[in-house]
């Protein structure tokens, strides 16, 4: 009896159990249509050809045996005849004919879908061994966009079938030990979302670089999603905090604007083309906060349905402004990593930076550069070299596996090069813009992703240090060990280390590295010289106003750290730049005085209370207020360099005026204890605040009366000096007597473990250390217990 074959099934009749029938991608689309429409998740309608239809196609045309015989002759180690074998197999498929029954079934489904309208369709590949929890075959096969007419649809389906045997797919199956004959393919025929005149992108329900799973990471660019997936564009990037989304609070942690230099759109004759974007499009985010929030809600709903971290493609219809989910698959790299042992890479010394871009991973790779400007040069790549290219696509995967590191001109952190680098455990720096012109072929280079979000390519082979840190079952200590942290881009990585929170968040790093502009220049933007205005506009154009840029960039940096460590406390110190440091910021010089000794001049509390800086301080307060409004109430605030008790009283009142009232929503106000007066008058100061955080650097300098930056007297600088210890003892004991918080955030405990032990014996509540010293200090202190 002849087997009855079902050639095609509508998406709304499929679910995740149908992977063997229609492949992972199509099964997932059906799962979402059936189960997530009530969550307001829209999936474009369509239908899928079946795996049985594919197998029948091979059998009826009598090419299945020919295909698997050709594959059996492949030398799996050298793959010398890979290109020839792949081409011959694809030609067998493209020259074969569909059966009348198949054509009839597809035509019927096609006509039902388009309803006599001239509608563009996407014909997507969906392999039966795709989107599995432990392997992602996604991207190995081809998809075809902006297809119209049944003849073109049938041809695209045949091309999808043929793409199961392209070089990259064959290699991937060999390396993942999947028998070729066990893998079938389905084509998804789906109405296209008009993102050609809108935007599209990719989102993950965890951080792709660290595996931190309390955030959603979104990439977005103008036009069709092919530009992002293929790494042709440097997209906008956004991080969203899951807990805030669930609580219906403001939830965007970070926004990073991408260059978005090109976009893919519809072309005539039902094809697609890539064009340059307008400057105005490059200077603004391609999705607004409302869309970001909508996408985040969708990501959460999908993750909850699948009960695992997800990799999701989305598109916004430029005509209707509606958001559609066009693909969802399990994330297969970071979600499977174990964090019991951390591998920490660092450069023992830095050299000349050739170029920089988005870092992928946190490792460092080295070798001779192999600069490849087109696919015909791929044979030049040798094992152990660093691959440098404009972009990569799946055809490049055989040579990417040879690399020690990867560097590209184009692409964001969800582009092809980034995804493959993560799977291979390689460091990659993508979106450099100028890598192939700046890096010389065969020159030795060091590719470092150990510095946070920005990856750097250095000239030469620099010395690299690799530490393996065990982070399980850390012994208990009688005090808390926290971290000093300035760079928000390292927060998701460092939160994996053993810690009790962050004892010092230095917002100067955010101001100097992310903002780079004097706050007064932003407040008085209209009065600035034209040249300065132009420079500021270039940095702030994506935001509502120059001051909004300042507030939001501060908020983003602080919120990122607070979210990474929540619910553990973080103590955020208001800015403590000195006048010469503020003057170095863009537009800063006219607003700053010249001081002979800025170290003990116009800084800290005195600056906040001064009329010429009060409005700048208000911007910092507004940023902190927004952080806490996100539900990140683990954020405490700290006032630096407060000289007198009267000044401390005025500052606490000023905080309240700016919406940060001590005690409201459990807000704690900490004073830096870094002036001898703070320790000597601890009783009086502690009546005004919730505790002390000791700044041993300035306290030592002012106690010993020396400038630590002066090479003539720097050798006398020592926090372990008896006079310094006497002041520390007084401050710690007074805090304990009054039941107030006391911690230390100065450098000394990180440099001198024995000093940390002395503090522990004194009964200090918290010691805040540099991230690279926290594990060693923790274990050192535990030995003495």
Residue pairs with C-beta under 8 A, 6 or more apart in sequence:
5 50
5 52
5 53
5 56
5 101
6 50
6 52
6 53
7 49
7 50
7 52
7 53
7 101
7 102
7 105
7 106
8 47
8 48
8 49
8 50
8 53
8 105
8 106
8 109
9 18
9 21
9 22
9 47
9 48
9 50
10 45
10 46
10 47
10 109
11 26
11 29
11 30
11 33
11 43
11 45
11 46
11 47
11 48
11 188
11 190
12 30
12 33
12 34
12 45
13 30
14 21
14 22
14 26
14 27
14 29
14 30
14 31
14 33
14 34
14 48
15 27
15 30
15 31
15 34
15 35
16 27
16 28
16 30
16 31
16 306
17 27
18 26
18 27
18 30
19 27
19 128
19 131
19 132
20 51
20 128
21 27
21 50
21 51
21 52
21 128
21 186
22 30
22 48
22 49
22 50
22 51
22 126
22 186
22 188
23 48
23 51
23 125
23 126
23 127
23 128
23 130
23 131
23 184
23 185
23 186
24 126
24 127
24 128
24 129
24 130
24 131
24 132
24 137
24 138
24 329
25 124
25 125
25 126
25 130
25 131
25 138
25 188
25 327
25 329
26 48
26 124
26 126
26 186
26 188
27 126
28 131
28 327
28 328
28 329
29 43
29 46
29 48
29 188
29 190
29 326
29 327
29 328
30 48
31 305
32 41
32 43
32 302
32 305
32 325
32 328
33 43
33 45
35 305
36 43
36 301
36 302
36 305
37 43
39 297
39 298
39 301
40 297
40 298
41 298
41 301
41 302
41 325
42 322
42 323
42 324
42 325
43 324
43 325
43 326
44 122
44 190
44 191
44 192
44 193
44 324
44 326
45 113
45 190
45 191
46 113
46 121
46 188
46 189
46 190
46 191
47 109
47 113
47 188
47 189
48 126
48 186
48 187
48 188
48 189
49 106
49 157
49 186
49 187
49 189
50 186
51 128
51 184
51 185
51 186
53 102
53 105
53 186
54 161
54 184
54 185
54 186
55 64
55 184
56 99
56 102
57 96
57 98
57 99
57 102
57 161
58 64
58 67
58 93
58 96
60 99
61 92
61 96
61 97
63 92
63 93
63 96
64 181
66 92
67 89
67 92
67 165
67 180
68 180
68 181
70 85
70 88
70 89
71 85
71 89
71 165
71 170
71 180
73 81
73 85
74 81
74 82
74 85
74 170
74 174
75 81
76 174
79 171
79 398
82 167
82 170
82 171
82 398
83 167
85 170
86 165
86 166
86 167
86 170
89 162
89 165
90 162
90 163
90 165
90 166
93 158
93 161
93 162
93 165
94 158
94 159
94 162
96 158
98 106
98 154
98 157
98 158
103 154
106 150
106 153
106 154
106 157
106 189
107 150
109 189
110 150
110 153
110 189
111 150
113 119
113 121
113 189
113 191
114 121
114 191
118 148
119 148
119 191
119 192
120 145
120 146
120 147
120 148
120 191
120 192
120 266
120 270
121 147
121 148
121 153
121 189
121 190
121 191
121 192
122 143
122 144
122 145
122 146
122 147
122 188
122 189
122 190
122 191
122 192
122 326
123 143
123 144
123 145
123 147
123 153
123 156
123 157
123 159
123 160
123 187
123 188
123 189
123 190
124 143
124 144
124 160
124 187
124 188
124 190
124 327
125 141
125 142
125 143
125 160
125 163
125 164
125 185
125 186
125 187
125 188
126 185
126 186
126 187
126 188
127 137
127 140
127 141
127 164
127 169
127 183
127 184
127 185
127 186
128 183
128 184
128 185
128 186
129 135
129 137
129 173
129 178
129 182
129 183
130 136
130 137
130 138
130 140
130 141
130 329
131 137
131 138
131 329
131 330
132 330
132 332
133 308
133 330
133 332
134 332
134 336
135 176
135 178
135 332
136 311
136 329
136 330
136 332
136 423
137 169
137 172
137 173
137 176
137 183
138 311
138 329
139 229
139 394
139 416
139 419
140 163
140 166
140 168
140 169
140 172
140 394
141 160
141 163
141 164
141 166
141 169
141 185
142 159
142 160
142 163
142 166
143 160
144 156
144 159
144 160
145 192
145 224
145 226
145 272
146 192
146 196
146 266
146 267
146 270
146 271
146 272
147 153
147 156
147 270
148 270
149 270
152 270
153 189
156 187
157 187
157 189
160 185
160 187
161 185
161 187
163 169
163 185
164 183
164 185
166 394
166 395
167 395
167 398
168 394
168 395
168 397
168 398
170 180
171 397
171 398
172 397
173 179
173 180
173 183
175 401
190 326
193 200
193 315
193 316
193 317
193 324
193 326
194 317
194 318
194 319
194 320
195 223
195 224
195 225
195 315
195 316
195 317
195 318
196 223
196 224
196 264
196 265
196 266
196 272
196 318
197 223
197 265
197 318
197 319
198 222
198 223
198 315
198 316
198 317
198 318
198 319
198 321
199 220
199 221
199 222
199 223
199 286
199 287
199 315
199 316
199 318
200 220
200 221
200 223
200 224
200 225
200 228
200 313
200 314
200 315
200 316
201 218
201 219
201 220
201 221
201 225
201 228
201 235
201 287
201 313
201 314
201 414
202 218
202 219
202 225
202 228
202 229
202 311
202 312
202 313
202 314
202 414
203 216
203 217
203 218
203 219
203 295
203 299
203 312
203 314
204 216
204 217
204 309
204 310
204 311
204 312
204 331
204 414
205 213
205 216
205 299
205 300
205 302
205 303
205 309
205 310
205 312
205 331
206 212
206 213
206 215
206 217
206 309
206 331
206 334
206 335
207 213
207 215
207 217
207 239
207 334
207 492
208 217
208 331
208 333
208 334
208 360
208 413
208 414
208 418
208 422
209 334
209 359
209 360
209 361
209 362
209 413
209 492
209 493
210 334
210 362
210 492
210 493
210 496
211 334
211 335
211 337
211 339
212 492
212 493
212 495
212 496
212 564
213 309
213 335
214 241
214 242
214 243
214 563
214 564
214 566
215 239
215 240
215 241
215 242
215 253
215 492
215 563
216 239
216 240
216 242
216 245
216 295
216 296
216 299
216 300
217 237
217 238
217 239
217 413
217 414
218 237
218 238
218 239
218 240
218 292
218 295
218 296
218 299
219 228
219 235
219 236
219 237
219 412
219 413
219 414
220 228
220 235
220 236
220 237
220 238
220 285
220 286
220 287
221 227
221 228
221 233
221 235
221 236
221 258
221 260
221 263
221 286
221 412
222 260
222 263
222 277
222 281
222 286
223 263
223 264
223 265
224 263
224 264
224 265
224 272
224 315
225 313
225 314
225 315
225 326
226 232
226 264
226 272
227 233
227 262
227 263
227 264
227 274
228 235
228 412
228 414
228 415
229 313
229 414
229 415
229 416
230 391
230 393
230 415
230 416
231 391
231 392
231 393
231 408
231 410
231 411
231 412
231 415
231 416
231 417
231 418
231 430
232 262
232 264
232 274
232 391
232 410
232 411
232 415
233 258
233 259
233 260
233 261
233 262
233 263
233 410
233 411
233 412
234 258
234 259
234 260
234 261
234 358
234 410
234 411
234 412
234 431
234 433
235 258
235 260
235 412
235 414
236 255
236 256
236 257
236 258
236 260
236 285
236 286
236 287
237 254
237 255
237 256
237 258
237 412
237 413
238 252
238 254
238 255
238 256
238 287
238 292
239 252
239 253
239 254
239 560
240 251
240 252
240 253
240 292
240 293
240 296
241 251
241 252
241 253
241 559
241 563
241 630
241 632
242 251
242 296
242 300
243 563
243 566
243 631
244 250
244 251
244 563
244 630
244 631
244 632
245 251
245 293
245 296
245 297
245 300
246 300
247 631
249 629
249 630
249 631
250 626
250 629
250 630
251 293
251 296
251 630
252 289
252 292
252 293
252 556
253 556
253 559
253 560
253 563
254 488
254 556
254 557
254 559
254 560
255 285
255 542
255 552
255 556
256 453
257 283
257 284
257 285
257 542
258 412
258 431
259 282
259 431
259 433
260 277
260 281
260 282
260 286
261 276
261 277
261 282
262 274
262 275
262 276
262 277
263 274
263 275
263 277
263 281
264 272
264 273
264 274
265 272
265 273
265 274
265 275
266 272
266 273
267 273
283 538
283 541
283 542
284 541
284 542
285 542
287 295
287 316
291 316
291 323
294 323
295 314
295 323
298 312
298 314
298 323
298 325
299 310
299 312
302 310
302 312
302 325
302 328
303 309
303 310
306 328
306 330
308 330
308 331
308 335
309 330
309 331
309 334
309 335
310 328
310 329
310 330
310 331
311 328
311 329
311 330
311 331
311 332
312 325
312 327
312 328
312 329
313 325
313 326
313 327
313 328
314 323
314 324
314 325
314 326
315 323
315 324
315 326
316 322
316 323
316 324
317 323
317 324
332 423
333 422
333 423
334 422
339 471
339 496
340 470
340 471
340 472
341 468
341 469
341 470
341 471
342 468
342 469
342 471
342 496
342 497
343 363
343 466
343 467
343 468
343 469
344 362
344 450
344 466
344 467
344 468
344 469
344 772
345 362
345 363
345 364
345 448
345 449
345 450
345 464
345 465
345 466
346 364
346 450
346 464
346 465
346 467
346 772
347 364
347 446
347 448
347 450
347 458
347 462
347 463
347 464
347 465
348 462
348 463
348 464
348 465
349 462
349 463
350 458
350 462
351 446
351 458
351 459
351 460
351 462
352 458
352 459
352 460
353 456
353 457
353 458
353 459
354 438
354 439
354 445
354 457
354 458
354 459
355 407
355 429
355 432
355 433
355 434
355 435
355 438
355 439
355 456
355 457
356 429
356 432
356 454
356 455
356 456
356 457
357 407
357 408
357 429
357 430
357 431
357 432
357 433
357 435
357 454
357 455
358 411
358 412
358 413
358 418
358 429
358 430
358 431
358 453
358 454
358 455
359 427
359 428
359 429
359 448
359 449
359 451
359 452
359 453
359 454
359 455
360 406
360 413
360 417
360 418
360 421
360 422
360 427
360 428
360 429
360 430
360 449
360 455
361 421
361 422
361 425
361 426
361 427
361 428
361 449
362 427
362 449
362 450
362 493
363 425
363 426
363 427
363 449
363 450
364 405
364 427
364 446
364 447
364 448
364 449
364 450
364 464
365 386
365 403
365 404
365 405
365 426
365 427
365 446
365 447
366 386
366 404
366 405
366 444
366 445
366 446
366 447
366 461
366 462
366 464
367 384
367 385
367 386
367 403
367 404
367 405
367 444
367 445
368 384
368 385
368 386
368 442
368 443
368 444
368 445
369 385
369 386
369 388
369 407
369 439
369 440
369 441
369 442
369 443
369 444
369 445
370 380
370 381
370 382
370 385
370 386
370 387
370 388
370 403
370 441
370 442
371 388
371 389
371 436
371 439
371 440
371 441
372 378
372 380
372 381
372 387
372 388
372 389
372 399
373 389
373 390
373 436
375 395
375 396
378 396
378 398
378 399
381 387
381 399
381 402
381 403
382 402
383 402
384 402
384 404
385 402
385 403
385 404
386 403
386 404
386 405
386 406
386 407
386 445
386 447
387 399
387 400
387 402
387 403
387 405
387 406
387 407
388 407
388 408
388 435
388 436
388 439
389 396
389 406
389 407
389 408
389 409
389 417
389 435
389 436
390 408
390 409
390 410
390 436
391 408
391 409
391 410
391 411
391 415
391 416
391 417
392 400
392 406
392 408
392 416
392 417
392 420
393 416
394 416
397 420
400 406
400 417
400 420
400 421
400 424
400 426
401 424
403 426
404 426
404 447
405 426
405 427
405 428
405 429
405 447
406 417
406 420
406 421
406 426
406 427
406 428
406 429
406 430
406 447
407 428
407 429
407 430
407 432
407 435
407 439
407 445
407 447
407 457
408 415
408 417
408 428
408 429
408 430
408 431
408 432
408 435
409 431
409 432
409 433
409 434
409 435
409 436
410 430
410 431
410 433
411 417
411 418
411 430
411 431
412 418
412 430
412 431
413 430
415 430
415 431
417 428
417 430
418 428
418 430
421 427
421 428
427 447
427 448
427 449
427 455
428 447
428 449
428 455
429 435
429 447
429 449
429 455
429 456
429 457
430 455
432 438
432 457
435 457
439 445
439 457
443 459
444 459
444 460
444 461
445 457
445 458
445 459
445 460
445 461
446 457
446 458
446 459
446 460
446 461
446 462
446 464
447 455
447 456
447 457
447 458
448 455
448 456
448 457
448 458
449 455
451 490
452 487
452 489
452 490
452 493
453 489
454 489
469 497
469 775
470 775
471 496
471 497
471 498
471 775
474 498
474 775
474 778
474 779
474 782
475 778
475 779
475 782
475 785
477 760
477 778
477 781
477 782
477 785
478 760
478 785
479 759
479 760
479 763
479 764
479 765
479 766
479 767
480 500
480 501
480 743
480 765
480 766
480 767
481 498
481 499
481 500
481 766
481 767
481 768
481 769
481 774
481 777
481 778
481 781
482 499
482 500
482 501
482 502
482 503
482 504
482 743
482 766
482 767
482 768
482 769
483 494
483 497
483 499
483 501
483 502
483 503
483 768
483 769
483 770
483 771
483 774
484 502
484 503
484 504
484 506
484 745
484 750
484 768
484 769
484 770
484 771
485 491
485 494
485 502
485 504
485 505
485 506
485 561
485 771
486 505
486 506
486 508
486 509
486 510
487 509
487 513
488 510
488 514
488 556
488 557
488 558
488 560
488 561
489 560
490 771
491 560
491 561
491 563
491 564
491 565
492 560
492 564
494 564
494 771
495 564
495 565
497 771
497 774
497 775
498 774
498 775
498 778
499 565
499 568
499 774
500 568
500 766
501 565
501 568
501 569
501 570
501 571
501 634
502 561
502 565
502 568
502 569
502 570
502 571
502 768
503 571
503 693
503 743
503 744
503 745
503 766
503 767
503 768
504 571
504 573
504 638
504 693
504 745
504 768
505 558
505 561
505 570
505 571
505 572
505 573
506 573
506 576
507 554
507 557
507 558
507 572
507 573
507 574
507 575
507 620
508 575
508 576
508 577
508 581
509 557
510 553
510 554
510 557
510 558
511 554
511 575
511 577
511 585
512 581
512 585
514 553
514 556
514 557
515 549
515 550
515 553
515 554
515 585
516 539
516 585
516 586
517 536
517 539
517 540
517 546
517 550
517 585
517 586
517 587
517 588
518 582
518 583
518 585
518 586
518 587
518 588
518 591
518 592
519 547
519 550
519 616
519 619
520 587
520 588
520 591
520 612
520 613
520 615
520 616
521 528
521 532
521 536
521 546
521 585
521 586
521 587
521 588
521 591
522 536
522 540
522 546
522 547
522 549
522 550
522 587
523 546
523 547
523 615
523 616
523 619
525 533
525 536
525 546
525 547
528 536
528 587
532 586
532 587
535 586
536 546
536 586
536 587
539 549
540 546
540 549
542 549
543 549
543 552
547 619
550 619
551 619
551 622
551 623
551 626
552 623
554 619
554 620
554 623
555 623
555 624
555 626
555 627
558 572
558 623
558 624
558 627
558 635
559 626
559 627
559 630
559 632
561 570
562 570
562 627
562 630
562 632
562 634
562 635
563 630
563 632
565 634
566 632
566 634
567 634
568 634
569 634
569 635
569 636
570 634
570 635
570 636
571 636
571 637
571 638
571 670
571 693
571 743
571 745
572 624
572 627
572 635
572 636
572 637
572 638
573 637
573 638
573 639
573 640
573 672
574 608
574 617
574 620
574 637
574 638
574 639
574 640
575 620
576 603
576 604
576 640
576 641
577 603
578 595
578 598
578 599
578 601
578 602
578 603
579 592
579 593
579 594
579 595
579 598
579 601
579 602
579 603
580 592
580 595
580 598
581 598
582 588
582 591
582 592
583 589
583 591
583 592
591 612
593 601
593 602
595 601
595 602
599 701
599 707
599 709
600 702
602 610
603 640
603 641
604 639
604 640
604 641
604 642
604 643
604 672
605 639
605 640
605 641
605 642
605 643
605 647
605 648
605 651
606 641
606 643
606 647
607 613
607 617
608 614
608 617
608 639
608 651
608 654
609 647
609 650
609 651
609 654
614 654
617 654
617 658
618 658
621 655
621 658
621 659
621 660
622 658
622 659
624 635
624 637
624 660
625 658
625 659
625 660
627 635
628 635
628 665
628 667
633 665
633 666
633 667
636 667
636 668
636 669
636 670
636 690
637 655
637 660
637 667
637 668
637 669
637 670
638 669
638 670
638 671
638 672
638 693
639 648
639 651
639 669
639 670
639 671
639 672
639 689
640 672
640 674
640 695
641 672
641 674
641 675
641 698
642 648
642 651
642 671
642 672
642 675
642 678
642 685
643 675
643 677
644 677
645 681
645 684
645 685
645 688
648 671
648 685
648 688
648 689
649 688
652 662
652 669
652 688
652 689
655 661
655 662
655 669
656 662
660 667
660 669
661 667
662 668
662 669
662 689
662 690
668 690
668 691
668 741
669 689
669 690
670 689
670 690
670 691
670 692
670 693
670 741
671 678
671 685
671 688
671 689
671 691
671 692
671 693
672 678
672 692
672 693
672 694
672 695
672 698
673 679
673 682
673 685
673 692
673 693
673 694
673 695
673 699
673 731
674 694
674 695
674 696
674 697
674 698
674 699
674 702
674 746
675 698
675 699
675 702
676 699
676 702
676 703
676 727
678 685
678 692
678 731
679 699
679 727
679 728
679 730
679 731
680 727
680 730
682 692
682 730
682 731
682 734
682 735
683 734
683 738
685 692
686 692
686 734
686 735
686 738
686 740
689 740
690 740
690 741
691 735
691 740
691 741
691 742
691 743
692 731
692 735
692 740
692 741
692 742
692 743
693 741
693 742
693 743
693 744
693 745
693 768
694 728
694 731
694 732
694 742
694 743
694 744
694 745
694 746
695 745
695 746
696 719
696 724
696 728
696 744
696 746
696 747
696 748
697 708
697 719
697 746
697 747
697 748
699 719
699 724
699 727
699 728
699 746
700 708
700 717
700 718
700 719
700 721
700 724
700 746
700 748
701 707
701 708
701 717
703 721
703 723
703 724
703 727
704 716
704 717
704 721
704 723
704 724
706 713
706 714
706 716
706 717
707 713
707 714
708 714
708 717
718 724
719 746
719 747
719 748
719 752
719 755
720 748
720 752
720 755
720 758
725 758
728 744
728 759
728 762
729 762
731 742
732 742
732 759
732 762
732 763
732 764
733 762
733 763
735 741
735 742
735 765
736 742
736 763
741 765
741 766
742 764
742 765
742 766
743 764
743 765
743 766
743 767
743 768
744 759
744 764
744 766
744 767
744 768
745 768
747 770
748 755
749 755
749 756
749 759
749 767
749 768
749 769
749 777
750 769
750 770
750 773
750 777
751 773
753 776
753 777
753 780
753 781
756 767
756 769
756 777
756 780
756 781
757 780
757 781
757 784
759 767
760 767
760 781
760 784
767 777
769 777
